[in-house]
Amino acid sequence: MFELEFMRLAFATGAIVGVLAPAVGFFLVQRRMSLIGDGIGHVAFAGVAVGYLLGISPVATALAASLAGAIAIEWLRSRRRTAGDQALALVFYTGIAAGVVLISAAGALNVDLFAFLFGSILTVTRDDLILVAALGGLGLATIMLLYRALAAVALDEEGARVAGVPIGALNIVVAALAALTISLSMRIVGILLIAALMVLPVIAATRLAWSMRSTLLLGMAIGLASVLGGLTISYYADIPPGGTVVLLAAASFVVTSTLQTVRLR
Amino acid sequence: MPIAVELRNLSFAYDSGTPVVSGVDLCVAPGEFIAVAGPNGGGKTTLMRLVLGLERPTHGEALLWGEPATHFSRRATLGYLAQRSQLGVDAPVTVREVVAAGRLVRSGLFGPLGARHALAVEEAIARVGLETEADRPLTQLSGGQQQRAFIAKALAAEPLLLVLDEPTTGVDAEAQEALAQLLDRLHRELQVTILYVSHEFGAVEHFVERLVLVRGGIIFDGAPGDLPAVWHDPAHVHV
């Protein structure tokens, strides 16, 4: 299958996404905000619609909309004392409603849209790969640089606030990383399923890991394996890659849970 | 030497408007070890949140080393152990990872932990006697050991003020006694100011220099030995 350029592009892009998504999702899961990816994904949908409407890159507009949505969720949660799930619901439903209205206005209720919603290995271009490699690398570098700070906030936000750690700025960084990941991953996994790739590998890793750091690394490995395996199955079975990738990630949870049970016996 | 903690005619009410604490005056000298006790819902935790600058007083002032607590410039010197239920993440976390998180305010936010700071983490772990458990996940430790790990986390930041909120929740009597002895030793070795907040104070009664009873305000402030006998039972603090 690698004689086909679109598969080479899909695998290269998928490898970056497979590592980046769980790395960002790790911090969402630890802060018990696993569903934030879903909320931002729906805002990204509105961004794609704006791209179609204005005739510019849907990836760029999705990134802008996702960043705005992520920061809005964090702002609502922290400054206005809105409960996390209510902040999420506000942004979540506003995003999907705006997306439906805008996409209809753009007359783009077609097959292209389905590629964004559920992922497609046919749509990844060389320009997409360059963008994903550059921004994905930036995202991973940010996580490496700020790992200790982000982990400390996840571990004990109140204690970190008392000690003067810049909680607000670090929470915005996590929200921005989530927005970046969703925008970069929607070509491969699709807007509706990307949140699952951020969260499921981490939940699966938690079953076998022995430390925070090992949870992160194991989650990234499971994410990578899920994407590469999912793309391969998707190619041979001619099925959408998003669903296949996420089903593999979900299956990894079953496997690690079983291994955990065996280990504890 | 400036006073470590000073509360001046302090009152606080949440949005509902009903005061949680009112008219509180309190001075804590640097290096004091104080138990802050009282019934659940009496305002102890709120008072500590005001001390730490996490809440803004409705009336009065909360000062840390002479500065308003909400704008205290040396926050890295404050150690806070929230109630245990508020700590923890879903991933397995080792003792060393917990303690290293406490060192963040000294080491800076970026990059890996340097050798000097890694050494400080190991020293904090040794101070609470968890060297052999350093690589074990917290979930595999007893309640008392977990609390010692969180104390080491606070110590890693080399604090001047240590506030512990209900540190003995879910900890058996023997571990409570061990925890009190540990705090007494740390207090003597490090001269750190300690505010030990709990709905009961039996475990630390013999170690603290001063006992403060809180029920909407301060209803007793003095040496534990001066406390009227009837109030030794926390149930009677409702008088």
Interface residues (C-beta under 8 A of the other chain):
Chain A: F26 V29 Q30 R31 R32 L145 L146 R148 A149 A151 A152 A154 L155 D156 E158 G159 A160 R161 V162 A163 G164 V165 P166 L170 V202 I203 A205 T206 A209 W210 S211 M212 R213 S214 T215 L216
Chain B: L52 G53 L54 R75 A76 L78 G79 Y80 L81 A82 Q86 L87 G88 V89 D90 A91 P92 V93 T94 E97 V98 A100 A101 G102 L104 V105 S107 L109 F110 G111 P112 L113 D135 P137 K153 A154 A157
